[in-house]
Amino acid sequence: MQLTERQRRLLDLTFIDYHSTAEFLENPLVIDRADGLYYWDTAGKRYFDSIGGIFVAVLGHGHPRVMKAMQDQMAKVTLAPPLVSITDKLLDFVEMLGSVTPGNLKFVKPFSGGSEAVESALKFARQYYKQTGRPNKYKFISRYYGYHGGTFGGMAASGNGARKSKFEPQMSGFLKVFPPSHYRDQFASWEEANRFAARSVEDVIIQEDPSTIAGVLLEPIGNTGGIITPTNEYFEILREICDRHDVLLIFDEVITGIAKTGNMFAAQTFGVTPDIICAGKGMSSGAIPLGAMIAREDMAEAFRGTPEQGVHFAHGHTFAGNPLACAVGIAVLEEVIESDLCAKAQRLGEYLRNKLTCLKKYGVVREVRGRGILLGVEFVKDTKTMQPFPELGKEFKKTAIENGLIARVDLSWFAVAPPLIAEEGDIDEMCSLIDDSLRAALNRVRG
Ligand SMILES: Cc1ncc(COP(=O)(O)O)c(C=O)c1O
């Protein structure tokens, strides 16, 4: 689309997240409205939103149930100062979210997005250990290629140098290991690479001194590394290592949460119970900023005491537990449960996986991976050498937008997670846009 003079001028007064404005201007997108599975730009062009905004709109855009819940709440109260008050809506949300988590993860604090949830989990873990007789436990182990938010704690835990080096020095106490994908070509099987990657976490814990390690933080399915999807055994090994060394296992489920992987949380999909879950994105289906930190109920005991003891969680945000956001969060969970969208994510995910696997006909697809409806496709130059194909990703990003498709496209891979209101026919439409865009991108790359 063409930008107007005014749009171009005003674009210089803001910025595009993690991208240069010059790159954005190669294929600018100014959204005017959204409905269900589609966006429309200000020039009236329609786009299939294969990624629910950015892993957010699990119920599509403007879902009637969500809009109604928001309107009802608007008529009552839209802010209750979290420094001194709560609302029944917040308590209802705490109860409801705690009822769909694995294990006894029932201690819930709603926030305004993923970064706040991660930041809070890091602070919660450190304070927890200080108040339970293990004050030296303060270090976190996370993974290269991971992303945990744009704030200082989340950034320190993230594993992408290009997004971090400009802000050094980073916070201290953040260590890294590689995810299994880093080792996959060094082992005979994916399972072996996963075992090695999981055990490498214990090597770091031991060398650093277990009495200094507070937590292992990771995304169950790693988005920024290209939908890195470990085996169930990887998590089994991690859980056992964390238990043995008294280390908290913290899942960043900002992307994987809320039905996408075929269960409410990926923890349930992989059959492991972490100690803390950080959630965001899909919780509001995009209607309002919402995230949450969800911890083991028994951990909350450490924060109970008199004002003089000062053991309460020393943390807060003005919009934490906002009643409007909580009303939306409840409506999303109700819809997911009543319409059995976790089962739908499994069923529709299989259908989508089969269709994406058909892209192998072009000879440039190494693998389709992910769980449920959250799937990624990795590009390679050819399937013998398995060399990455960054030129293809770059072109595909452009051809997708030109063809009216919004996806998460990176250099050598792309990801989709269509809203769970989609049916098979919608998946067909989406996959035909993917196919057309990939063919056009290949033609351009191959000249
Ligand atoms: C895995 C993960 N964690 C945390 C965040 C940060 O969430 P937010 O952008 O809502 O602050 C993101 C955002 O993309 C994410 O993908």
The ligand as a Gaussian input file, in Angstrom:
#p B3LYP/6-31G(d) Opt

LIG

0 1
 C        7.691000     -15.733000      24.655000
 C        7.453000     -14.288000      24.937000
 N        7.627000     -13.819000      26.183000
 C        7.411000     -12.539000      26.506000
 C        7.010000     -11.630000      25.553000
 C        6.758000     -10.205000      25.924000
 O        5.394000      -9.949000      25.895000
 P        4.844000      -8.455000      25.643000
 O        5.304000      -8.061000      24.270000
 O        3.362000      -8.591000      25.784000
 O        5.442000      -7.598000      26.703000
 C        6.808000     -12.060000      24.231000
 C        6.399000     -11.129000      23.177000
 O        6.434000     -11.376000      22.018000
 C        7.045000     -13.422000      23.920000
 O        6.890000     -13.890000      22.674000

